[in-house]
Amino acid sequence: MCPVGSPFGPAPDVSFLFRMCLGPQRGISEQDYAVAATQLGAEVAAIKSVAEVETSGAAFDDYGRPRILFERHYFHRLTHGRYDKRHPDISNSLAGGYGKFSAQYGKLEKAYLLDAVAALESASWGRFQIMGNNYRDAGFASVQEFVLALSRTEAAHLRAFASFVSANKALNKALQQKEWAAFARAYNGKGYKKNDYDTKLKNAYDKFAKGNGK
């Protein structure tokens, strides 16, 4: 058990992630999806497919924290490799080495103690797994504000996604036209085929378009 409390104050201090349970507002309403679909000019089913494939529909972990994946090669790049020798598990020029899902916040905290901003920018966050270093395109003035918003309500995950996609014309167009390979490449990088990301998106879209998903 971890202590329950309210971490939200005037300062964007997100160290609460490492010391308390959170009680975020879970769930995304159909109205929320409709607003995002209008903003992006895309189908609700297409947006839901991304939400499902990125995190299997789960926005938070068992402690109520946004689901994350810590990317050690981002931390390496953002800190110019200064921690590579002492902490190769969290700072490495090579991607990978993720370990278990349960280990992600431990890695984030270790990196946070070395360079808080770089650490937050080196994780992908929430239901849509937006990288922290994309906080501006996601509609926030700082990565701390981005993390705070995603820690409070799941609806913020969708708003961040809509802002992020609308900031990238090619990405937005791919979502609108359901060009899954193009979307996957732009959203997840050149290695998207390794995990059949485009196929998973298409299959999820087909399910939601037929009304077989929530």
C-alpha positions in Angstrom: 0.0 0.0 0.0 1.1 3.5 -0.7 -0.3 6.6 1.1 -3.2 8.4 -0.6 -3.1 12.1 -0.9 -3.6 15.1 -3.2 -0.4 16.1 -4.9 -1.8 18.8 -7.0 -0.7 22.3 -6.0 0.4 25.5 -7.8 3.9 24.2 -8.7 4.2 21.5 -11.4 6.0 19.1 -9.0 5.4 15.5 -10.3 7.5 13.6 -7.8 4.2 12.5 -6.3 4.3 9.7 -8.9 6.9 7.9 -6.8 5.3 8.1 -3.4 1.5 7.9 -3.4 -1.5 6.3 -4.9 -3.6 8.4 -7.3 -7.3 8.5 -7.9 -7.6 9.7 -11.5 -10.9 10.1 -13.3 -11.0 7.1 -15.6 -12.8 6.6 -18.9 -13.3 8.5 -22.0 -16.9 9.4 -23.0 -18.4 9.1 -26.4 -18.8 12.8 -26.4 -15.1 13.2 -25.8 -14.3 11.0 -28.7 -16.8 12.9 -30.9 -15.1 16.2 -30.1 -11.7 14.7 -30.9 -12.9 13.2 -34.1 -14.3 16.6 -35.2 -11.0 18.3 -34.4 -9.0 15.7 -36.4 -11.5 15.2 -39.2 -11.2 11.5 -38.5 -13.6 8.7 -37.5 -14.1 7.8 -33.8 -13.4 4.2 -34.7 -9.9 5.2 -36.0 -9.1 7.1 -32.8 -10.3 4.2 -30.6 -8.1 1.8 -32.6 -5.0 3.8 -31.6 -6.1 3.9 -28.0 -6.6 0.1 -27.9 -3.4 -0.9 -29.7 -1.1 1.5 -27.8 -2.1 0.2 -24.3 -4.8 -2.4 -24.7 -7.3 0.2 -23.6 -5.6 0.7 -20.2 -4.6 4.3 -19.4 -3.4 3.8 -15.8 -1.4 1.3 -13.8 -2.5 -0.3 -10.5 -1.4 2.8 -8.6 -3.5 5.1 -10.7 -0.5 6.5 -12.6 -0.4 7.0 -16.3 1.0 3.9 -18.0 4.5 4.6 -19.3 7.4 3.1 -21.2 10.8 4.5 -20.4 13.0 5.0 -23.4 16.7 4.8 -22.4 17.9 6.0 -25.8 15.9 9.2 -25.4 17.4 9.9 -22.0 20.8 9.2 -23.5 20.2 11.8 -26.2 18.6 14.4 -24.0 21.4 14.3 -21.5 24.2 14.0 -24.1 25.2 10.5 -22.8 26.7 11.8 -19.5 25.0 9.0 -17.5 25.8 6.1 -19.9 28.7 4.6 -18.0 27.2 4.7 -14.6 23.6 4.0 -15.5 23.5 2.0 -18.8 20.1 0.6 -17.9 18.4 4.0 -18.1 20.9 5.8 -20.4 22.0 4.1 -23.5 22.5 4.9 -27.2 20.7 1.7 -28.1 16.9 1.5 -27.8 15.4 -1.4 -25.9 16.2 -3.0 -22.6 12.7 -2.2 -21.4 12.2 -5.0 -18.9 8.9 -5.7 -17.2 6.0 -3.2 -17.3 6.2 -3.0 -13.5 9.8 -1.8 -13.7 9.0 1.3 -15.8 8.4 3.8 -12.9 11.4 2.5 -11.1 13.5 3.4 -14.2 11.8 6.8 -14.5 12.4 7.6 -10.8 16.1 6.7 -11.1 16.4 9.0 -14.2 14.3 11.7 -12.5 16.8 12.0 -9.7 19.5 12.6 -12.3 17.7 15.0 -14.6 14.0 15.5 -13.9 13.0 17.1 -17.1 14.9 14.8 -19.4 13.5 11.8 -17.5 9.9 12.9 -18.0 10.6 13.7 -21.7 12.1 10.2 -22.1 8.9 8.2 -21.3 5.8 7.6 -23.4 2.7 8.5 -21.5 -0.9 7.4 -21.1 -3.4 5.7 -23.2 -2.0 7.0 -26.4 1.7 6.6 -25.4 2.8 10.1 -26.3 6.5 10.8 -25.7 7.0 13.4 -23.0 9.3 15.4 -25.3 6.3 16.1 -27.5 4.5 18.0 -24.7 4.3 21.2 -26.8 2.5 19.6 -29.7 0.3 17.9 -27.1 -0.8 21.3 -26.0 1.2 22.0 -22.9 3.7 24.6 -21.8 5.9 22.2 -20.0 6.4 18.4 -19.7 5.4 18.7 -16.0 2.1 20.2 -16.9 1.6 17.4 -19.5 2.3 14.8 -16.9 0.0 16.5 -14.3 -2.9 16.6 -16.7 -2.5 12.9 -17.7 -2.4 12.0 -14.0 -5.7 13.7 -13.3 -8.1 12.4 -15.9 -8.2 10.0 -18.8 -10.0 12.5 -21.0 -6.8 14.6 -20.9 -5.0 11.7 -22.7 -7.4 12.0 -25.6 -7.1 15.8 -25.7 -3.3 15.5 -25.8 -3.6 13.0 -28.6 -5.9 15.1 -30.6 -3.6 18.1 -30.2 -0.5 16.1 -31.0 -1.9 14.6 -34.2 -3.4 17.8 -35.4 0.1 19.4 -35.1 1.4 17.0 -37.7 -0.3 17.3 -41.1 1.0 14.0 -42.4 0.0 12.1 -39.3 -3.4 13.7 -39.3 -4.0 12.8 -42.9 -2.9 9.2 -42.4 -5.4 8.9 -39.6 -8.2 10.5 -41.6 -7.6 8.2 -44.6 -6.9 5.2 -42.4 -3.5 4.7 -44.1 -2.3 2.5 -41.2 1.2 1.9 -42.4 1.8 5.6 -42.9 0.3 6.4 -39.5 2.3 3.6 -37.8 5.5 4.8 -39.4 4.9 8.4 -38.3 3.6 7.6 -34.9 5.9 4.7 -33.8 8.9 5.0 -36.1 10.5 2.9 -38.8 10.4 -0.3 -36.8 6.7 -0.4 -36.6 6.6 -3.6 -38.8 8.4 -5.6 -36.1 5.3 -5.6 -34.0 2.8 -5.6 -36.9 1.6 -2.2 -35.6 -0.2 -1.3 -38.8 -2.0 -4.6 -39.0 -3.1 -4.3 -35.3 -4.5 -0.9 -36.0 -6.4 -2.1 -39.0 -7.9 -5.0 -37.1 -8.8 -2.8 -34.2 -10.4 -0.3 -36.6 -12.4 -3.0 -38.3 -13.7 -4.1 -34.9 -14.8 -0.6 -33.8 -16.2 0.3 -37.2 -18.5 -2.7 -37.0 -19.6 -1.8 -33.5 -18.0 -4.8 -31.9 -15.8 -2.7 -29.6 -16.8 -0.3 -26.9 
